[in-house]
């Protein structure tokens, strides 16, 4: 009879195990406009017919530069931050397994056996002298039958946390890929600036040497000589500064990749870098809902809903088997065999009458849901702002590059004419110095804007959710 009652309780546990007191989850409405921003700053972003969206373009397809592709693969294989993110996923998966196991009873089995040989003086004629006895004990120390879904809600919460951690790993990968690309492009720009200042230094040293010879024969004044020395010293300082920046960029790449990047994989300057493929932001801002960080926030929101179910279930009785023992034994003595079996269990019912902690836990679970909901909405708004900022750069950066290139050309011609006027004695060396400084600053500005265009292209790919796979 006890055995039948046990099977009845198990059947009821299975039947009611699907019940849950968690509130029904519905995806909140995204607190952002349905379309991307419009206006003068975004005009060029609309003219991208046929360009794929970021999720449609794999990392290998987007980053067309072969050297950069190899460095990114090194980072994905060796970066310690990404390894920690992956380990956190494994930990969350194991915790989910632990919580899920609470749904099932923990059964222990102990077996024993004995063999006894009696003296012939105490054994009747014809009876065997050896007696064997075996027994098996199976027990359930304590098993809560999840009638009201408390354990199942906790299991669901652990599952959502695991899924959120997996999306956090994808976010870490996107961040790593974009950071490697950014440092790679920065290194290319700094190497270009280093080549520029080295070339400028050589030009200024040659000009200084010429003016020094003129000064020695009385064709140039000391003022001309000192003015010619100014750009030489400034260029020397810039050579040292950009040498330092290039070394630091290399160190940054080595840290991101978790190993030393060989020189043959490093860019010479920005002109040697193959630009990434063009992408489209898509027609709707709903594409942001597929970003890993937003998906992680939504999984945590679902977990908060499940935790409310666990808190509600705490108001209902808990039924558990505190002891459930089954024993089977057999005795063998020659041709004589005997066996027996018993099964005993003690159900325990805990009926909550009043517990202030239970009410407090329910209030906490509801507050947690509102907190996580706010975090989810903020994540969406932040993502929209990041994409909008990148689109604003993309919509205006080509005009900036064009204007800067025109400025470089104009200042270069001014510098050439100033040199001619000084050589012919029409003007002082000060006009040459001013024109040279302007040209140097314009050339540096052009490198900076070209870097900004490439870096923003990579950032747009990342903030649209590209590079996570």
C-alpha positions as MATLAB code, in Angstrom:
seq = 'XXXXXXXXXXXXXXXXXXXXXXXXXXXXXXXXXXXXXXXXXXXXXXXXXXXXXXXXXXXXXXXXXXXXXXXXXXXXXXXXXXXXXXXXXXXXXXXXXXXXXXXXXXXXXXXXXXXXXXXXXXXXXXXXXXXXXXXXXXXXXXXXXXXXXXXXXXXXXXXXXXXXXXXXXXXXXXXXXXXXXXXXXXXXXXXXXXXXXXXXXXXXXXXXXXXXXXXXXXXXXXXXXXXXXXXXXXXXXXXXXXXXXXXXXXXXXXXXXXXXXXXXXXXXXXXXXXXXXXXXXXXXXXXXXXXXXXXXXXXXXXXXXXXXXXXXXXXXXXXXXXXXXXXXXXXXXXXXXXXXXXXXXXXXXXXXXXXXXXXXXXXXXXXXXXXXXXXXXXXXXXXXXXXXXXXXXXXXXXXXXXXXXXXXXXXXXXXXXXXXXXXXXXXXXXXXXXXXXXXXXXXXXXXXXXXXXXXXXXXXXXXXXXXXX';
ca = [
       0.000    0.000    0.000;
       2.831    2.373    0.876;
       4.393    1.615   -2.469;
       1.189    2.560   -4.272;
       0.975    5.828   -2.369;
       4.541    6.653   -3.376;
       3.805    6.071   -7.045;
       0.674    8.219   -6.673;
       2.704   11.112   -5.272;
       5.275   10.771   -8.049;
       2.498   10.808  -10.639;
       0.957   13.913   -9.081;
       4.357   15.594   -9.041;
       4.802   14.929  -12.734;
       1.277   16.125  -13.505;
       1.472   19.332  -11.498;
       5.128   19.945  -12.378;
       4.081   21.920  -15.442;
       2.199   24.448  -13.280;
       3.811   27.834  -12.757;
       2.780   30.919  -10.816;
       5.095   33.184  -12.820;
       3.384   36.072  -14.646;
       3.069   35.676  -18.392;
       5.934   37.340  -20.227;
       5.289   39.736  -23.108;
       8.108   41.563  -24.867;
       8.058   45.256  -23.869;
       7.682   47.853  -26.564;
      11.019   49.330  -27.587;
      11.270   52.919  -26.250;
      12.887   54.235  -29.452;
      11.673   55.555  -32.826;
      10.868   52.906  -35.408;
      13.100   54.577  -38.012;
      16.648   55.908  -37.967;
      17.191   59.684  -37.638;
      16.705   61.869  -40.708;
      18.286   65.169  -41.665;
      21.320   66.760  -43.264;
      23.770   64.754  -41.143;
      22.307   61.450  -42.307;
      21.836   62.198  -46.020;
      24.671   59.972  -47.279;
      23.549   57.034  -45.127;
      20.416   56.561  -47.233;
      22.252   56.058  -50.541;
      23.414   52.471  -50.054;
      21.333   50.356  -52.452;
      22.064   46.658  -52.264;
      24.385   46.909  -49.258;
      23.858   44.086  -46.715;
      22.998   44.724  -43.083;
      25.525   43.986  -40.347;
      23.961   40.661  -39.194;
      23.945   39.462  -42.809;
      27.679   40.033  -43.250;
      30.078   37.675  -41.505;
      33.227   38.911  -39.837;
      35.415   37.431  -42.585;
      33.337   39.127  -45.278;
      33.249   42.536  -43.606;
      36.951   42.834  -42.812;
      38.465   42.614  -46.277;
      42.047   43.238  -45.089;
      43.768   39.823  -44.941;
      46.324   40.846  -42.340;
      43.623   42.182  -40.063;
      41.642   38.960  -40.473;
      44.612   36.932  -39.215;
      45.135   39.217  -36.221;
      41.439   38.989  -35.308;
      41.603   35.190  -35.411;
      44.627   35.290  -33.097;
      42.662   37.441  -30.663;
      39.622   35.147  -30.749;
      41.837   32.170  -29.942;
      44.044   33.713  -27.249;
      42.400   36.763  -25.667;
      42.029   36.265  -21.912;
      38.921   38.425  -21.531;
      37.111   36.319  -24.109;
      38.310   33.161  -22.339;
      36.809   34.473  -19.085;
      33.523   35.190  -20.866;
      33.455   31.635  -22.202;
      34.208   30.237  -18.731;
      31.353   32.287  -17.306;
      29.069   30.644  -19.855;
      30.212   27.198  -18.724;
      29.658   28.178  -15.103;
      26.126   29.429  -15.831;
      25.392   26.224  -17.720;
      26.555   24.133  -14.751;
      24.457   26.202  -12.328;
      21.440   25.647  -14.544;
      22.133   21.906  -14.426;
      22.260   22.010  -10.621;
      18.962   23.884  -10.389;
      17.289   21.594  -12.906;
      18.368   18.547  -10.928;
      16.261   19.781   -7.994;
      13.171   18.648   -9.919;
      14.143   14.993   -9.568;
      14.644   12.843   -6.480;
      18.104   11.853   -5.391;
      18.109    8.073   -5.007;
      20.826    6.288   -3.049;
      21.444    2.551   -3.098;
      23.485    0.480   -0.660;
      24.146   -3.201   -1.165;
      25.564   -5.685    1.323;
      26.249   -9.389    1.503;
      27.435  -11.934    4.020;
      28.623  -15.512    3.982;
      28.617  -17.716    7.066;
      29.919  -21.225    7.523;
      28.646  -23.240   10.518;
      30.446  -25.959   12.414;
      29.451  -29.533   11.574;
      28.626  -30.027   15.244;
      25.766  -27.515   14.926;
      24.483  -28.654   11.536;
      21.960  -31.434   11.077;
      22.896  -34.225    8.725;
      22.078  -33.358    5.105;
      21.939  -29.564    5.642;
      24.609  -27.323    4.041;
      27.110  -25.749    6.370;
      27.371  -22.433    4.318;
      24.694  -19.707    4.455;
      24.690  -16.641    2.132;
      22.613  -13.498    2.673;
      22.277  -10.423    0.389;
      20.371   -7.158    0.864;
      19.855   -3.961   -1.141;
      18.648   -0.714    0.419;
      17.406    2.187   -1.749;
      16.499    5.511   -0.228;
      15.405    9.081   -0.937;
      16.741   11.314    1.810;
      14.561   14.325    0.958;
      12.646   15.254   -2.191;
      10.363   18.250   -2.589;
       7.462   17.546   -4.941;
       7.085   20.689   -7.048;
       3.278   21.031   -6.997;
       3.255   24.818   -7.399;
       6.251   25.292   -9.683;
       8.660   26.871   -7.199;
      11.605   24.732   -8.231;
      10.612   24.893  -11.878;
      10.536   28.704  -11.714;
      14.003   28.749  -10.173;
      15.123   26.386  -12.923;
      13.682   28.726  -15.567;
      15.456   31.657  -13.964;
      18.760   29.767  -14.063;
      18.135   28.933  -17.727;
      17.534   32.583  -18.610;
      20.691   33.564  -16.743;
      22.637   30.989  -18.732;
      21.219   32.316  -22.009;
      22.026   35.883  -20.939;
      25.597   34.850  -20.144;
      25.938   33.292  -23.592;
      24.814   36.567  -25.169;
      27.270   38.412  -22.932;
      30.004   36.229  -24.424;
      28.873   37.265  -27.915;
      28.961   40.910  -26.823;
      32.487   40.422  -25.524;
      33.474   38.934  -28.879;
      31.993   41.877  -30.804;
      33.821   44.301  -28.515;
      37.082   42.393  -28.951;
      36.822   42.266  -32.751;
      36.022   45.966  -33.027;
      38.794   46.891  -30.577;
      41.374   44.851  -32.499;
      40.307   46.590  -35.718;
      40.433   50.006  -34.035;
      43.941   49.499  -32.658;
      45.078   48.071  -36.018;
      43.785   51.170  -37.831;
      45.252   53.482  -35.191;
      48.623   51.797  -35.655;
      48.336   52.333  -39.411;
      47.520   56.027  -38.880;
      50.337   56.540  -36.374;
      52.791   54.873  -38.735;
      51.580   57.210  -41.479;
      52.082   60.178  -39.159;
      55.554   58.904  -38.279;
      56.477   58.736  -41.961;
      55.082   62.250  -42.406;
      57.087   63.761  -39.539;
      60.249   61.949  -40.620;
      59.836   63.352  -44.119;
      59.083   66.794  -42.685;
      62.156   66.590  -40.480;
      64.369   65.764  -43.448;
      62.936   68.691  -45.422;
      63.358   71.111  -42.524;
      66.894   69.945  -41.832;
      67.796   70.523  -45.450;
      66.235   74.004  -45.334;
      68.035   74.788  -42.096;
      71.373   73.679  -43.559;
      70.833   75.915  -46.598;
      69.939   78.965  -44.497;
      72.884   78.274  -42.198;
      75.246   78.413  -45.190;
      73.605   81.646  -46.347;
      73.943   83.060  -42.853;
      77.641   82.198  -42.767;
      78.270   84.171  -45.990;
      75.993   87.021  -44.964;
      73.062   86.281  -47.294;
      70.629   85.429  -44.461;
      69.981   87.046  -41.126;
      70.215   85.415  -37.722;
      66.446   85.799  -37.456;
      66.042   83.632  -40.573;
      68.386   81.049  -39.045;
      66.486   80.891  -35.754;
      63.159   80.735  -37.542;
      64.437   77.809  -39.635;
      65.517   76.019  -36.455;
      61.970   76.080  -34.969;
      60.352   73.519  -37.328;
      63.409   71.270  -37.079;
      63.129   70.982  -33.289;
      59.355   70.604  -33.471;
      59.684   67.790  -36.027;
      62.297   66.039  -33.902;
      59.884   66.056  -30.963;
      57.076   64.708  -33.140;
      59.288   61.893  -34.429;
      59.912   60.789  -30.841;
      56.214   61.125  -29.969;
      54.949   59.067  -32.897;
      57.687   56.489  -32.365;
      56.299   56.099  -28.855;
      52.684   55.869  -30.099;
      53.557   53.204  -32.666;
      55.255   51.123  -29.968;
      52.220   51.508  -27.677;
      49.861   50.516  -30.506;
      51.880   47.348  -31.021;
      51.707   46.624  -27.306;
      47.941   47.077  -27.434;
      47.629   44.599  -30.290;
      49.805   42.102  -28.452;
      47.584   42.360  -25.370;
      44.383   41.940  -27.386;
      45.696   38.956  -29.308;
      47.285   37.346  -26.256;
      50.541   36.844  -28.189;
      53.171   38.752  -30.127;
      51.981   39.923  -33.544;
      54.636   39.443  -36.207;
      55.843   42.454  -38.168;
      54.630   41.089  -41.500;
      51.014   41.327  -40.245;
      51.278   44.997  -39.268;
      50.119   47.782  -41.628;
      52.536   50.289  -43.145;
      50.023   53.156  -43.147;
      46.339   53.780  -43.817;
      46.785   53.597  -47.585;
      47.967   49.984  -47.241;
      44.795   48.911  -45.388;
      41.978   47.368  -47.422;
      38.803   49.159  -46.245;
      35.890   47.118  -44.818;
      32.821   46.335  -46.922;
      29.903   48.744  -47.079;
      26.904   47.951  -44.862;
      23.390   49.271  -44.480;
      21.722   50.044  -41.136;
      18.463   48.564  -42.423;
      15.095   50.204  -42.770;
      13.961   49.802  -39.156;
      15.539   50.203  -35.748;
      14.106   46.796  -34.772;
      17.413   45.320  -35.913;
      18.773   46.449  -32.521;
      16.667   43.819  -30.737;
      19.057   41.202  -32.150;
      22.105   42.825  -30.550;
      23.632   40.404  -28.012;
      23.644   42.897  -25.148;
      19.941   43.661  -25.661;
      19.114   39.961  -25.978;
      21.016   39.361  -22.726;
      19.000   42.101  -21.017;
      15.771   40.512  -22.258;
      16.796   37.066  -20.995;
      17.445   38.581  -17.584;
      14.017   40.191  -17.732;
      12.473   36.779  -18.431;
      14.454   35.425  -15.492;
      12.981   38.137  -13.277;
       9.496   37.012  -14.318;
      10.385   33.426  -13.381;
      11.697   34.558   -9.992;
       8.323   36.161   -9.245;
       6.785   32.727   -9.846;
       9.152   31.194   -7.300;
       8.317   33.935   -4.777;
       4.586   33.400   -5.275;
       4.950   29.641   -4.876;
       6.483   30.204   -1.445;
       2.990   31.115   -0.164;
       1.690   27.608   -0.905;
       2.366   24.341    0.945;
       5.516   22.396    0.236;
       5.179   18.629    0.058;
       8.316   16.562    0.326;
       9.402   13.017    1.065;
      11.772   13.299    3.965;
      12.404    9.531    4.086;
      11.644    6.962    1.445;
      13.384    3.636    1.917;
      13.048    0.386    0.018;
      14.689   -2.834    1.188;
      15.073   -6.116   -0.624;
      16.825   -9.120    0.909;
      17.468  -12.718   -0.019;
      18.891  -15.651    1.888;
      20.491  -18.638    0.189;
      21.269  -21.767    2.092;
      21.912  -24.718   -0.136;
      18.627  -25.520   -1.856;
      16.689  -23.290    0.541;
      15.977  -19.759   -0.782;
      13.962  -16.984    0.808;
      13.384  -13.302   -0.089;
      11.533  -10.265    1.201;
      11.019   -6.616    0.244;
       9.601   -3.538    1.940;
       9.081    0.101    0.979;
       8.422    2.812    3.538;
       8.165    6.548    3.082;
       7.235    9.535    5.214;
       5.638   12.483    3.409;
       6.049   15.883    5.031;
       3.810   18.891    4.375;
       5.015   22.384    5.286;
       2.073   24.790    5.374;
       3.068   28.482    5.543;
       0.895   30.428    7.967;
       2.598   33.798    8.074;
       6.192   34.674    7.216;
       7.210   38.297    6.742;
      10.255   37.158    4.789;
       8.033   35.533    2.179;
       6.140   38.782    1.614;
       9.418   40.698    1.492;
      10.830   38.221   -1.051;
       7.794   38.737   -3.274;
       8.206   42.519   -3.106;
      11.902   42.152   -3.893;
      11.171   39.949   -6.902;
       8.722   42.504   -8.301;
      11.172   45.336   -7.706;
      13.877   43.296   -9.450;
      11.592   42.914  -12.454;
      11.104   46.684  -12.694;
      14.857   47.246  -12.326;
      15.709   44.743  -15.052;
      12.957   46.164  -17.279;
      14.460   49.625  -16.908;
      17.911   48.251  -17.696;
      16.499   46.531  -20.781;
      14.888   49.756  -22.020;
      18.038   51.749  -21.316;
      20.123   49.204  -23.250;
      17.855   49.698  -26.269;
      18.032   53.493  -26.013;
      21.824   53.400  -25.643;
      22.116   51.133  -28.677;
      19.920   53.476  -30.726;
      22.089   56.445  -29.735;
      25.283   54.543  -30.649;
      23.959   53.683  -34.101;
      22.595   57.205  -34.642;
      25.979   58.729  -33.724;
      27.795   56.398  -36.119;
      25.303   57.205  -38.875;
      25.846   60.925  -38.275;
      29.585   60.423  -38.755;
      29.048   58.266  -41.820;
      26.701   60.857  -43.328;
      29.259   63.663  -43.067;
      32.728   62.114  -43.013;
      33.177   61.939  -46.787;
      32.534   65.670  -47.032;
      35.110   66.258  -44.294;
      37.696   64.135  -46.111;
      37.053   65.988  -49.365;
      37.342   69.372  -47.692;
      40.515   68.388  -45.852;
      42.131   67.068  -49.023;
      41.343   70.345  -50.780;
      42.855   72.208  -47.830;
      46.044   70.132  -48.042;
      46.362   70.878  -51.750;
      45.838   74.613  -51.216;
      48.311   74.862  -48.338;
      50.882   72.790  -50.251;
      50.689   75.274  -53.125;
      51.004   78.168  -50.662;
      54.111   76.567  -49.196;
      55.630   76.126  -52.656;
      54.975   79.741  -53.617;
      56.307   81.014  -50.265;
      59.563   79.155  -50.865;
      59.879   80.730  -54.315;
      59.235   84.231  -52.957;
      61.807   83.734  -50.178;
      64.402   82.377  -52.600;
      63.964   85.438  -54.819;
      64.229   87.769  -51.839;
      60.668   89.038  -52.188;
      59.461   87.826  -48.783;
      60.943   86.836  -45.418;
      61.395   83.305  -44.175;
      58.523   83.828  -41.730;
      55.976   83.342  -44.534;
      57.680   80.044  -45.421;
      57.575   78.950  -41.791;
      53.874   79.767  -41.443;
      53.021   77.957  -44.685;
      55.059   74.920  -43.626;
      53.302   74.691  -40.258;
      49.917   74.969  -41.936;
      50.796   72.224  -44.424;
      52.041   69.915  -41.693;
      48.879   70.428  -39.618;
      46.641   69.925  -42.669;
      48.397   66.672  -43.597;
      48.045   65.383  -40.050;
      44.386   66.385  -40.069;
      43.829   64.441  -43.294;
      45.309   61.289  -41.743;
      43.115   61.775  -38.672;
      39.916   62.164  -40.695;
      40.715   59.124  -42.823;
      41.262   57.151  -39.631;
      37.953   58.427  -38.262;
      36.146   57.276  -41.418;
      37.532   53.740  -41.232;
      37.144   53.481  -37.448;
      33.536   54.681  -37.623;
      32.781   52.103  -40.306;
      34.021   49.379  -37.950;
      32.067   50.889  -35.059;
      28.849   50.986  -37.102;
      29.276   47.290  -37.885;
      29.762   46.549  -34.177;
      26.886   48.650  -32.802;
      24.538   47.040  -35.331;
      25.445   43.642  -33.861;
      27.981   42.463  -36.429;
      30.992   40.312  -35.583;
      29.444   38.194  -32.846;
      29.712   34.920  -34.729;
];
